[in-house]
Amino acid sequence: MESKQDVLKKVFGYDSFRPGQAEIVDAALAGRDVLAVMPTGAGKSVCYQVPALLLPGVTLVVSPLISLMQDQVRALVAAGVAAAYLNSSLTAGQQALMLRRARDGWYKIIYVAPERLMTQGFLRFTEAQPVSMVTVDEAHCISQWGHDFRPSYLQIRAFIDQLPARPVVTAFTATATARVRRDIEAQLGLQEPFRLTAGFDRPNLQLETRRLSESEKPRALVDFLLDQGDAPGIVYCSTVRQVEETCAMLRGLGIQAAAYHGQMDAARRRQNQEDFLFDRVQVMVATNAFGMGIDKPNVRFIVHYNMPKDLESYYQEAGRAGRDGESARCVLFYAPNDVRLAQFFIDKEEAEGDAPEEQRHAAAQEARERLKYMTFYATTPRCLRAELLHYFGEAAPARCRSCSNCLAPKVPLPRPRPAAAPKKKAAPPASADEKLLAALYAVRRDLARREKLPAFMIFSDAVLRDICARRPRTTAELRAISGIGEVKAARYGPAFLEAVRKGG
Ligand SMILES: [Zn+2]
């Protein structure tokens, strides 16, 4: 039988697991339930995809996020894995075809929306094919105490209970307090799970807060974006109107921005998301409807134009920056008005929500408490990283020396520059390395276009830099580079080797 290391290398191209991953894979392979709290960027998907490929039957990944499913399946198929998804984005005909193939045993991994689990077609498939593992992504959605409760998640337990044999159940979430973790275990009926809380610390994120008045924000945003060159990033706003206005303002200044919010029609939303994923626009201006499950590793900055309602939301959104491990900036704009707006949403939910009255009051009280911590983070002069880590129950040094508060006394902030058209710096003469790197990027762009994949799904920026540094001559040498699996080496390798041979 193949080992977990074999699969990691062959399919995903990595030589070693990241902290926490191997323990989770071992637990799942040993038939033990898992509850893992892993921050965005800690490599969650490997934790269930590797055991999924080693277990005898099918693995179901329950996810509320259509875009995540599509991206993950696209990436898996590109790596040679038999995967599919079932959600409302498929037509009835496509769903029937997918389910027929699933019944015939085509797939190892199936991503499924929670509301599809108890449908007749899906239940028929699970009668025909043994389910080895059920993985619950965004598991905090099952808890009413969490910050993102979804009633459809309550069906997961019933689905698991009616299966002919109980599968391994693994649950993952990026942020959950102790109370929410206990609730996840109870609601999913986890049996003595292996529990792992991976570190929340992301040293590559440069945390920053800025106190601004509402009228200072547009100028501050434009200045910030002009400093970022062509780097891709996300600007989060609290309301649909704010998204529309901000996006229009940026486009008016020649910044390539697209908008995303829940009130847009689905086709437009999908188009804008793809444009961002495929680097056709630089800046995504969005409400918090955007990003859950957006698997774009090279996001270089996240700006929160308004303060979010709690630190769970903030860190989940900010954590979408720098998933490739390279340096990225997370800037929070804070105006006192933000607190009032967040308060307004809490009051509204308390007054008009669907839950019974008592529950609504309790939830509102929790929400107010969380808002207090969020506001504290936005206004504290203390180390931001330390404050965040303490909030999630982790030890941290008193000063990180990289957040805006740690740097503030020593380095005076630069004066805001007048908003002018972005100037391109004169390029220095290209070295041989730069020439080769540019050639490798061009190869990747052409492949991405041909395969209709986002460029980073071909190879990451780090892989291209490694190819440039190591100049592999053969497929074997290429495969020694971290992040190049067997299928990708065979499919994309020749074009890159050719570029290396020509020397750029
Ligand atoms: Zn600090």
Residues whose N, C-alpha, C, O or C-beta is under 5 A from the ligand:
A	BS01	ZN	C383 L384 R385 R399 C400 R401 S402 C403 C406
